[in-house]
């Protein structure tokens, strides 16, 4: 997660996107928060930003194994946290406020927000507004009626990461933005339905 705000080529050339809305401008990023509870398991990269195990091995878990149960638990917390984050989306709220509340929500459950500290990422979730493609850094820009914002949430539980994201509408949005959200949600559901033991990724 570089935190870099990526813009589409069309948006860069036109200067506008999503119903002729101005491009998202950079806001101020507040200081990084710290998980100080010694009872919360920290991922290997929490202190340095680098994961010493990254890319070193591939693991396969049998159904019913303890590892699989831990993986399911991490995914449950990620989904529950995403739903909570989405409930905070409304005009006038900053993504920094959402990040702070998500941090408090996750830590209160004795788990670690995975994005925090990964390769230096300073926040507990990624927030990508309008033309920002992915991994946007929460800041003090207020959400505006008509925005769409993708919230990317990950949780670290018992050595496993649960990772999920969704795009939320901020009040009434343009037909273009609404269609984008609707079509991608439909694609996601179709992909989930295609998943199963023995199914190739190419089919999904």
C-alpha positions in Angstrom: 0.0 0.0 0.0 1.9 3.0 -1.2 -0.8 5.5 -0.2 -0.2 7.2 -3.6 -3.3 8.8 -5.1 -3.7 7.4 -8.6 -5.8 9.2 -11.2 -7.2 7.9 -14.4 -5.7 9.3 -17.6 -9.1 10.7 -18.7 -9.5 12.4 -15.3 -6.1 14.0 -15.6 -6.7 15.4 -19.0 -10.2 16.6 -18.4 -9.6 17.9 -14.9 -13.0 16.5 -13.8 -14.8 13.2 -13.3 -18.1 11.9 -11.9 -20.7 14.3 -13.2 -18.1 17.1 -14.0 -17.0 17.3 -10.4 -13.6 18.8 -9.7 -10.7 16.4 -9.1 -10.1 15.5 -5.5 -7.4 17.7 -3.9 -5.0 16.6 -1.3 -5.9 17.3 2.3 -3.9 17.3 5.5 -3.0 13.9 7.0 -3.1 13.8 10.8 -0.3 12.0 12.9 -0.2 8.3 12.8 -1.9 6.5 15.8 -0.3 3.7 17.7 -1.6 0.4 18.9 -0.2 0.4 22.4 -2.2 -2.5 24.0 0.4 -5.3 24.6 -2.4 -7.9 24.4 -3.0 -7.1 20.7 -1.0 -9.3 18.4 1.0 -7.0 16.0 1.9 -8.1 12.4 5.6 -8.5 11.7 5.8 -5.2 9.8 4.2 -3.1 12.6 7.5 -1.7 13.9 9.6 -1.4 10.7 7.0 -1.3 7.9 8.6 -4.3 6.2 7.3 -7.9 6.4 10.2 -10.4 6.6 7.9 -13.2 5.5 6.5 -11.4 2.4 6.7 -13.7 -0.7 8.8 -16.3 1.0 6.3 -19.2 1.1 2.8 -20.3 0.0 0.5 -22.1 2.4 -2.4 -24.4 1.8 -4.8 -25.1 4.6 -7.2 -28.0 5.0 -10.8 -27.4 5.7 -11.5 -27.7 9.4 -7.9 -26.8 10.4 -7.2 -24.4 13.1 -5.5 -22.1 10.6 -8.6 -21.9 8.5 -10.7 -21.0 11.5 -8.4 -18.2 12.3 -8.6 -17.0 8.7 -12.4 -17.0 8.9 -12.3 -15.1 12.1 -10.0 -12.4 10.5 -12.4 -12.2 7.5 -15.4 -11.9 9.8 -13.9 -8.9 11.7 -12.9 -7.3 8.4 -16.4 -7.5 7.1 -18.0 -6.3 10.3 -15.5 -3.4 10.4 -16.3 -2.5 6.8 -20.0 -2.3 7.6 -19.3 -0.1 10.5 -17.0 2.2 8.4 -19.7 2.4 5.7 -22.3 3.6 8.3 -20.1 6.6 9.0 -20.1 7.8 5.4 -22.2 11.0 5.0 -21.7 14.6 3.7 -19.5 16.7 6.0 -17.6 13.8 7.5 -13.8 13.6 6.8 -12.1 10.3 5.9 -9.7 11.1 8.8 -12.7 10.9 11.2 -13.8 7.6 9.7 -10.2 6.3 10.1 -10.0 7.3 13.7 -13.3 5.7 14.6 -12.3 2.5 12.7 -9.0 2.4 14.6 -10.9 2.7 17.9 -13.5 0.1 16.8 -10.8 -2.5 15.8 -8.5 -2.0 18.8 -11.5 -2.3 21.2 -11.9 -5.8 19.8 -8.3 -6.7 20.7 -7.2 -6.9 17.0 -4.9 -4.9 14.8 -5.8 -2.8 11.8 -3.7 -4.3 9.1 -2.9 -1.2 6.9 -1.4 0.6 9.9 2.4 0.7 9.4 2.5 -1.5 6.3 5.3 -0.1 4.2 4.9 3.1 6.2 1.2 3.5 5.5 0.0 5.9 8.2 -3.6 5.0 8.7 -5.9 2.1 9.7 -7.9 2.0 6.4 -7.6 3.2 2.8 -10.1 5.8 1.6 -10.3 6.5 -2.2 -12.7 9.2 -3.2 -14.1 9.6 -6.8 -11.2 9.3 -9.3 -8.7 8.1 -6.7 -8.2 4.4 -7.8 -7.0 2.8 -4.7 -5.1 3.1 -1.4 -5.9 6.7 -0.8 -4.8 8.1 2.6 -7.5 9.4 4.9 -7.2 13.2 5.5 -9.2 16.2 6.5 -11.1 16.7 3.2 -14.9 16.6 4.0 -17.0 14.2 2.0 -19.4 16.1 -0.3 -22.9 15.2 -1.5 -22.5 13.3 -4.7 -19.0 11.8 -3.9 -18.4 8.1 -4.0 -15.7 6.7 -1.6 -14.1 3.3 -1.5 -13.2 2.1 2.0 -10.6 -0.7 2.1 -10.5 -2.4 5.5 -8.1 -5.2 6.7 -7.8 -6.8 10.1 -5.0 -8.9 11.6 -6.3 -11.7 13.8 -4.2 -14.6 15.2 -1.6 -14.4 12.4 -4.0 -13.9 9.5 -5.3 -10.9 7.6 -9.0 -10.4 6.6 -9.2 -7.9 3.7 -12.3 -6.4 2.1 -13.5 -3.2 0.5 -16.6 -1.5 -0.8 -17.6 1.7 -2.5 -20.2 3.9 -0.7 -22.4 6.6 -2.1 -22.3 10.0 -0.3 -25.9 11.1 -0.4 -27.4 11.4 -3.9 -24.9 10.7 -6.6 -24.8 11.1 -10.4 -26.3 8.5 -12.7 -22.7 7.7 -13.8 -21.5 7.1 -10.3 -24.6 5.1 -9.3 -24.2 2.8 -12.3 -20.5 2.3 -11.5 -21.3 1.2 -8.0 -24.2 -1.0 -9.0 -22.4 -2.8 -11.8 -19.3 -3.5 -9.7 -21.4 -4.8 -6.8 -23.1 -7.1 -9.3 -19.7 -8.3 -10.6 -18.5 -9.0 -7.0 -21.6 -11.1 -6.2 -21.1 -13.1 -9.4 -17.5 -13.7 -8.5 -18.4 -14.9 -5.0 -21.0 -17.3 -6.4 -18.4 -18.7 -8.7 -16.0 -19.5 -5.9 -15.7 -23.1 -4.6 -13.3 -26.0 -4.0 -11.4 -26.8 -7.2 -12.5 -23.7 -9.1 -9.7 -22.1 -11.1 -9.0 -18.4 -10.6 -9.3 -17.9 -14.3 -13.0 -18.9 -14.1 -13.7 -16.4 -11.4 
